[in-house]
Amino acid sequence: MNLLPTKQINQLLTIINLYPSIRIMHFSNDGCELNDKIVQLCTEHEYEFQLNYTSDVLVENAIDKFDKNPLVHIKKINLQQPRYAIQAKVYDYLFVTMSIEDTLKESFLKKSHAIIKNAGIIIIFVPKIENKKDDTNIYLWMQLLEENYFVASNTIDIFDDYDLVVSKKMHGWGG
């Protein structure tokens, strides 16, 4: 993931309502600075944060970095595993900076739907380089979100290198 400016990260994190007992999950490909800012926010407000990686090396690095913080949980995840929720926890916010193959996107959203609270928000980072000629990748995400019971999908353009696709899980939709 390309470097994200601190000002825009802070601006993005204003999407998080500062209510008690918030849970945040992040599917990440790297040790990006977004994680540091989320951990800082979670520490300040005593929120729970689960950070998911597909790489053993990144898991080890994150454990070394955040091991002393009891609010941060690091997990190695396989995107093709049957479900992402092991402890039956549900999350208010789900950040996705991880690159996900087109063939796995729908499966990813179905499994993600089960771990997001009603009215929870998913925020997907889409590299702008993928959208240089057209917005096919954004429209694919938007279509898949709608088909998998997410609503109020929008794009946010606050980063130079990424478009954000933001959508909400609505109460009673999709089981």
C-alpha positions in Angstrom: 0.0 0.0 0.0 1.3 3.4 -0.9 2.0 5.9 1.9 -1.1 7.6 3.1 -0.9 11.2 4.3 -1.6 11.6 8.0 -4.0 14.5 7.4 -6.2 12.4 5.2 -6.0 9.4 7.5 -7.2 11.6 10.4 -10.0 12.9 8.1 -11.0 9.4 7.2 -11.1 8.2 10.8 -13.7 10.9 11.6 -16.2 8.4 10.0 -15.9 6.5 13.3 -18.6 7.5 15.8 -17.0 7.8 19.2 -19.5 5.7 21.1 -18.6 3.2 23.8 -17.6 -0.4 23.0 -16.7 0.1 19.3 -15.0 -2.7 17.5 -12.9 -2.2 14.4 -11.4 -4.8 12.1 -8.9 -4.3 9.3 -7.9 -6.6 6.5 -4.4 -5.4 5.5 -1.5 -6.4 3.2 1.1 -4.4 5.0 2.1 -2.6 8.2 0.6 0.7 6.9 0.3 3.8 9.0 -3.5 3.5 8.9 -3.0 0.7 11.5 -1.0 3.0 13.8 -3.7 5.6 13.7 -6.5 3.1 14.3 -4.5 1.6 17.2 -4.0 5.2 18.6 -7.8 5.8 18.3 -8.6 2.5 19.9 -6.2 3.1 22.8 -7.6 6.6 23.5 -11.2 5.3 23.5 -10.7 1.7 24.8 -12.0 0.2 21.5 -11.2 -3.3 20.3 -9.1 -3.6 17.1 -8.5 -6.8 15.1 -5.9 -6.7 12.5 -6.0 -9.5 9.9 -3.1 -10.4 7.6 -2.5 -13.2 5.1 1.3 -13.3 5.7 3.1 -14.9 8.6 5.8 -12.2 8.4 3.3 -9.4 8.7 1.6 -11.2 11.6 4.9 -11.5 13.4 5.8 -7.9 12.8 2.5 -6.7 14.0 2.7 -8.9 17.1 6.1 -7.4 17.9 4.8 -3.9 17.4 1.4 -4.1 19.2 2.0 -7.0 21.6 1.8 -4.7 24.7 -1.6 -3.4 23.7 -4.5 -5.6 25.1 -7.0 -3.9 22.8 -5.2 -5.1 19.6 -5.7 -8.6 18.3 -3.5 -9.9 15.4 -4.7 -12.8 13.3 -3.5 -14.6 10.3 -6.4 -15.2 7.9 -6.9 -17.1 4.7 -9.4 -15.3 2.5 -10.7 -18.7 1.4 -11.5 -20.0 4.9 -15.2 -20.8 5.4 -15.8 -17.8 7.7 -13.9 -15.0 9.3 -15.7 -14.8 12.7 -14.3 -17.4 15.1 -15.4 -15.9 18.5 -18.8 -14.7 17.3 -17.8 -11.1 17.7 -19.2 -8.4 15.4 -17.5 -5.2 14.3 -18.8 -1.7 13.8 -16.2 -0.8 11.1 -14.3 -3.0 8.7 -11.4 -1.5 6.8 -10.1 -3.3 3.7 -6.7 -2.2 2.3 -5.9 -5.7 1.2 -5.9 -6.4 -2.5 -8.6 -9.0 -3.1 -8.8 -11.0 -6.4 -12.0 -10.5 -8.4 -12.9 -14.2 -8.0 -12.8 -13.8 -4.2 -14.6 -10.5 -3.8 -18.1 -11.8 -3.5 -17.1 -14.6 -1.1 -15.2 -12.0 0.9 -18.3 -9.8 1.2 -20.6 -12.6 2.2 -18.2 -13.6 5.0 -17.7 -10.0 6.0 -21.4 -9.4 6.2 -21.6 -11.9 9.0 -19.0 -10.1 11.1 -20.3 -6.6 10.7 -22.9 -5.2 13.1 -26.2 -4.0 11.8 -25.6 -0.5 10.4 -21.9 -1.3 10.5 -19.7 0.2 7.8 -17.2 -1.3 5.4 -14.5 0.9 3.9 -12.7 -0.6 0.9 -9.5 1.0 -0.5 -9.4 0.7 -4.3 -6.0 1.7 -5.9 -6.6 4.5 -8.5 -4.2 2.9 -10.8 -6.7 0.1 -11.3 -9.3 2.7 -12.3 -7.1 4.8 -14.6 -8.9 3.9 -17.8 -12.3 3.4 -16.3 -14.1 2.8 -12.9 -14.7 -0.9 -13.5 -13.2 -2.1 -10.2 -15.2 0.5 -8.2 -18.4 -0.5 -10.0 -17.7 -4.2 -9.4 -17.3 -3.5 -5.7 -20.5 -1.4 -5.7 -22.5 -4.1 -7.5 -21.2 -6.8 -5.3 -22.0 -4.8 -2.1 -25.6 -4.3 -3.3 -26.0 -7.9 -4.2 -24.7 -8.9 -0.7 -27.0 -6.8 1.4 -24.9 -3.6 1.8 -26.6 -0.3 1.1 -25.9 3.4 0.8 -22.7 2.7 -1.1 -20.6 5.7 -2.0 -17.1 6.6 -3.0 -14.9 9.0 -1.2 -11.9 10.7 -2.9 -9.6 11.9 -0.2 -6.4 10.1 -1.1 -4.2 10.6 -4.2 -3.6 6.9 -4.8 -6.9 5.4 -3.6 -10.6 5.7 -4.0 -12.6 4.6 -1.1 -15.8 2.6 -1.4 -18.0 2.9 1.7 -21.1 1.0 2.4 -23.4 0.1 5.3 -24.9 -3.1 6.4 -28.6 -2.5 7.1 -30.6 -4.1 9.9 -32.5 -7.2 8.8 -31.0 -7.3 5.3 -29.5 -10.6 4.2 -30.1 -12.5 7.4 
